[in-house]
Amino acid sequence: MRRWLCGVLAVMVVGLGGACGGSEPVDLVAPSEDAFGVMLLERTFRVRADDAVDARLYIPTEVLGEAAPGPHPVVLFVQGGLVKPEQYGWIGEHLASQGYLVVMPEHLFDLAIFSIGNGADVVEAMDRASGRSGDFLEGLVDESPAVVMGHSLGGVIATKTWLDRRERFSLLVLLQSIPDPSDADRLEEAAFEPGEVFAVAGEVDGRITVEEIAEELGLFAGEVPLAVVEGMNHFQMIDGPTASQQESDWPAEVSREVSRGRVLALLDRVLASRHDDSLDMSSSAAWPEGVVEP
């Protein structure tokens, strides 16, 4: 999201190196014996001299009010169309509690298609901030290849980000989403190793069916595992869906809590598989209960 004031400050202030303000961090979840605590930091990142992007960062903590020592692996999450990033806060909180630094950039009109580069640009700004002495993010950002995931329209943009910045993003996760058919040639040329792309569908998704997702995944150069969450519809993925959004969807067959529990258990395993060779996520045998093949 553009901030003209940030462009003025870029000229007036020396040494910000990518920061253009933000709020103080707020504790969301207290740390426990089994999981990190989570704090939320809302921050504006200057990505160019005259352009800035607002983002929400979910950061692991070990003590209230203090970020856990890093570096932490990065997850870039891109929201669906006409949905605000905070409506996916439940995903950000959970992944941060598992040790990930989750960033959710904002987009003009809550449509990521209008600012495709926001996510990758913010991650680059975070990389710079992590290396800057005295910055709140100093030492927190793991610069090894990150995860990019998106829901619905956000998955379309996440795929474009993955295609554009392969050196920074090594895992693409599509949540009830497909790639853009206009990227067919690029996708055909983008070879990848097993486990680098994973897709998730809702069994009773009224916005995009399992069959539609399965067909469009054929655009990728290699086979993409498609995991179907039993009983889940489209808008169980977001907090506070509008009446019109719910009317456009099919009825869910399980509660929101059950659907989300299955999604989170699946994501935990998908992300862990990057470093655990015993987890073969191309096989449904590795998936949690309530998640099946098409």
Residue pairs with C-beta under 8 A, 6 or more apart in sequence:
1 52
1 53
1 54
1 106
1 107
1 108
1 115
1 118
2 51
2 52
2 108
3 20
3 44
3 51
3 52
3 54
4 50
6 20
6 21
6 44
6 46
6 50
6 51
6 52
7 49
7 50
7 51
7 52
9 16
9 20
10 16
10 20
10 46
10 49
10 50
11 49
16 46
17 128
17 129
17 132
17 135
18 45
18 46
18 47
18 125
18 128
18 129
18 132
19 43
19 44
19 45
19 46
19 125
19 129
19 135
20 44
20 45
20 46
20 52
21 43
21 44
22 41
22 42
22 43
22 44
23 41
23 42
23 43
25 39
25 40
25 41
25 59
25 65
25 67
25 136
26 39
26 40
26 41
27 37
27 38
27 39
27 61
27 64
27 65
28 37
28 38
28 39
28 40
28 58
28 93
29 35
29 37
29 38
29 93
29 97
30 37
30 64
31 37
31 61
31 62
31 63
31 64
35 97
35 98
36 60
36 61
36 62
36 68
36 96
36 97
36 98
36 99
37 60
37 61
37 62
37 63
37 64
37 97
38 58
38 59
38 60
38 61
38 92
38 93
38 96
38 97
39 58
39 59
39 61
39 65
39 67
40 56
40 57
40 58
40 59
40 89
40 92
41 56
41 57
41 59
41 136
42 54
42 55
42 56
42 57
43 54
43 55
43 57
44 52
44 53
44 54
44 55
45 52
45 53
45 54
45 55
45 121
45 122
45 125
45 126
45 129
46 52
46 125
47 53
47 117
47 118
47 121
47 122
47 124
47 125
48 121
53 105
53 106
53 115
53 118
53 121
53 122
53 125
54 105
54 106
55 85
55 103
55 104
55 105
55 106
55 122
56 85
56 86
56 89
56 92
56 103
56 104
56 106
57 101
57 102
57 103
57 104
57 126
57 137
58 89
58 92
58 93
58 95
58 96
58 101
58 102
58 103
58 104
59 67
59 68
59 72
59 96
59 101
59 140
60 67
60 68
60 72
60 96
60 97
60 99
60 100
60 101
61 67
61 68
62 68
62 69
67 136
67 140
68 99
69 139
70 101
70 130
70 139
70 140
70 141
70 142
71 130
71 139
71 140
71 141
71 142
71 143
72 99
72 100
72 101
72 140
72 141
72 142
73 99
73 100
73 101
73 142
73 144
73 146
73 147
74 100
74 101
74 102
74 103
74 123
74 126
74 141
74 142
74 146
74 147
75 95
75 100
75 101
75 102
75 103
75 146
75 147
75 148
75 149
75 271
76 103
76 105
76 119
76 120
76 122
76 123
76 146
76 147
76 148
76 149
76 158
76 161
76 169
77 85
77 88
77 91
77 92
77 102
77 103
77 104
77 149
77 150
77 154
78 104
78 105
78 112
78 119
78 148
78 149
78 150
78 151
78 154
78 155
78 157
78 158
78 161
79 85
79 87
79 88
79 104
79 107
79 110
79 112
79 150
79 151
79 154
80 150
80 151
80 152
80 153
80 154
80 237
80 238
81 110
81 111
81 112
81 113
81 152
81 153
81 154
82 109
82 110
82 111
83 110
83 151
83 152
83 238
84 106
84 110
85 104
85 105
85 106
86 104
86 239
87 238
87 239
87 240
88 104
88 151
88 237
88 238
88 239
89 239
90 239
90 260
91 102
91 263
91 264
91 267
92 102
92 104
94 264
94 267
95 102
95 267
95 271
96 102
98 268
98 271
100 147
100 271
101 126
101 140
101 141
101 142
103 119
103 122
103 123
103 126
105 118
105 119
105 122
106 118
107 114
107 115
107 118
108 114
108 115
111 153
112 118
112 119
112 150
112 153
112 154
112 156
112 157
113 153
113 156
113 157
116 157
116 160
116 161
117 161
117 164
119 148
119 157
119 158
119 161
120 161
120 164
120 165
120 168
120 169
123 146
123 168
124 168
126 137
126 141
127 141
127 143
129 135
129 136
129 137
129 138
129 141
130 137
130 138
130 139
130 140
130 141
130 143
131 138
132 138
145 167
145 168
145 169
145 170
145 171
146 168
146 169
146 170
146 171
147 169
147 170
147 171
147 172
147 173
147 271
147 274
148 158
148 161
148 162
148 169
148 171
148 172
148 173
149 155
149 158
149 172
149 173
149 174
149 175
149 267
150 156
150 157
150 158
150 159
150 173
150 174
150 175
150 177
151 175
151 176
151 177
151 237
151 238
152 175
152 176
152 177
152 207
152 208
152 234
152 237
153 177
154 175
154 177
155 174
155 175
155 176
155 177
155 178
155 179
156 177
156 178
156 179
156 180
158 172
158 173
158 174
158 177
159 172
159 174
159 177
159 179
159 180
159 183
159 187
160 180
160 183
161 169
162 169
162 172
162 197
163 183
163 186
163 187
163 190
166 190
170 196
170 274
171 195
171 196
171 197
171 198
171 270
171 271
171 274
172 196
172 197
172 198
173 197
173 198
173 199
173 200
173 267
173 270
174 197
174 198
174 199
174 200
174 213
174 224
175 200
175 237
175 263
176 200
176 201
176 202
176 205
176 207
176 208
176 213
176 234
176 237
177 199
177 208
177 213
178 208
178 212
178 213
178 216
178 217
179 187
179 216
179 217
179 219
179 220
181 216
181 219
183 219
184 219
187 219
187 220
187 221
188 219
188 221
189 221
190 220
190 221
191 221
191 222
192 220
192 221
192 222
194 222
194 223
194 282
195 273
195 274
195 281
195 282
197 220
197 222
197 224
198 224
198 225
198 227
198 270
198 281
199 213
199 217
199 224
199 225
199 226
199 227
200 226
200 227
200 228
200 229
200 263
200 266
201 208
201 209
201 210
201 213
201 214
201 226
201 227
201 228
201 229
201 294
202 210
202 228
202 229
202 232
202 233
202 234
202 236
202 237
202 259
203 210
203 228
203 229
203 230
203 231
203 232
203 253
204 231
204 232
204 233
204 250
204 251
204 252
204 253
205 232
205 233
205 234
205 249
205 250
206 233
206 234
206 248
206 249
206 250
207 234
207 235
207 248
207 249
208 234
210 226
210 228
210 294
211 294
213 226
214 226
214 294
217 224
217 226
223 282
225 281
225 282
226 293
226 294
227 266
227 284
227 287
227 291
227 292
227 293
228 291
228 292
228 293
228 294
229 259
229 262
229 263
229 266
229 290
229 291
230 253
230 254
230 262
230 290
230 291
230 292
231 252
231 253
231 254
231 258
231 259
231 290
232 252
232 254
232 259
232 262
232 263
233 249
233 250
233 251
233 252
233 259
234 249
234 250
235 241
235 245
235 246
235 249
236 252
236 256
236 259
236 260
237 259
237 260
237 263
238 245
241 249
252 259
254 290
258 290
262 288
262 289
262 290
262 291
265 288
265 291
266 287
266 288
266 291
269 279
269 281
269 286
269 287
269 288
270 281
272 279
273 279
273 280
273 281
273 286
279 286
280 286
281 287
284 291
284 292
284 293
